[in-house]
């Protein structure tokens, strides 16, 4: 399914966008295979419009991403915007939090 999404997506940011998506997915990876849960919601939304992916599978991904975004926003508020401290509170590397914050900001813009 992930391979289909990668192939179906237009990649308006070209190789750099693909690289960022893969780096972000790898940073969240528990196993050895990238799944829908590691993909950004913007990619899943676009893929959903372009291909016939089982809607039930996407709902879980959306919920996971929504929960992740809510937790990140709460941590950032709790830590007064201090990314290093917020990353420690969330138990993730600072670079991962920075990537996720950029992803959230981009999704909010459009």
BELHU-V503097 format. One record per residue. N is the residue number from 1. RES is the residue in one small letter. PSI is psi as a letter, one per 20 degrees, with the letter a starting at -180 (* if undefined). Layout:
BEGIN
n=N res=RES psi=PSI
n=N res=RES psi=PSI
END
This chain:
BEGIN
n=1 res=x psi=g
n=2 res=x psi=g
n=3 res=x psi=g
n=4 res=x psi=g
n=5 res=x psi=g
n=6 res=x psi=g
n=7 res=x psi=h
n=8 res=x psi=h
n=9 res=x psi=q
n=10 res=x psi=h
n=11 res=x psi=m
n=12 res=x psi=h
n=13 res=x psi=j
n=14 res=x psi=b
n=15 res=x psi=h
n=16 res=x psi=g
n=17 res=x psi=g
n=18 res=x psi=g
n=19 res=x psi=g
n=20 res=x psi=h
n=21 res=x psi=g
n=22 res=x psi=g
n=23 res=x psi=g
n=24 res=x psi=g
n=25 res=x psi=g
n=26 res=x psi=h
n=27 res=x psi=h
n=28 res=x psi=i
n=29 res=x psi=p
n=30 res=x psi=h
n=31 res=x psi=b
n=32 res=x psi=i
n=33 res=x psi=p
n=34 res=x psi=p
n=35 res=x psi=r
n=36 res=x psi=h
n=37 res=x psi=h
n=38 res=x psi=i
n=39 res=x psi=q
n=40 res=x psi=q
n=41 res=x psi=h
n=42 res=x psi=h
n=43 res=x psi=g
n=44 res=x psi=h
n=45 res=x psi=g
n=46 res=x psi=g
n=47 res=x psi=h
n=48 res=x psi=h
n=49 res=x psi=h
n=50 res=x psi=h
n=51 res=x psi=r
n=52 res=x psi=m
n=53 res=x psi=q
n=54 res=x psi=o
n=55 res=x psi=h
n=56 res=x psi=h
n=57 res=x psi=h
n=58 res=x psi=h
n=59 res=x psi=g
n=60 res=x psi=g
n=61 res=x psi=g
n=62 res=x psi=g
n=63 res=x psi=g
n=64 res=x psi=g
n=65 res=x psi=h
n=66 res=x psi=g
n=67 res=x psi=g
n=68 res=x psi=g
n=69 res=x psi=g
n=70 res=x psi=g
n=71 res=x psi=h
n=72 res=x psi=g
n=73 res=x psi=g
n=74 res=x psi=g
n=75 res=x psi=g
n=76 res=x psi=h
n=77 res=x psi=g
n=78 res=x psi=h
n=79 res=x psi=j
n=80 res=x psi=k
n=81 res=x psi=j
n=82 res=x psi=o
n=83 res=x psi=g
n=84 res=x psi=g
n=85 res=x psi=g
n=86 res=x psi=g
n=87 res=x psi=g
n=88 res=x psi=g
n=89 res=x psi=h
n=90 res=x psi=i
n=91 res=x psi=k
n=92 res=x psi=q
n=93 res=x psi=q
n=94 res=x psi=g
n=95 res=x psi=h
n=96 res=x psi=g
n=97 res=x psi=g
n=98 res=x psi=g
n=99 res=x psi=g
n=100 res=x psi=h
n=101 res=x psi=g
n=102 res=x psi=g
n=103 res=x psi=g
n=104 res=x psi=g
n=105 res=x psi=g
n=106 res=x psi=g
n=107 res=x psi=h
n=108 res=x psi=h
n=109 res=x psi=h
n=110 res=x psi=*
END
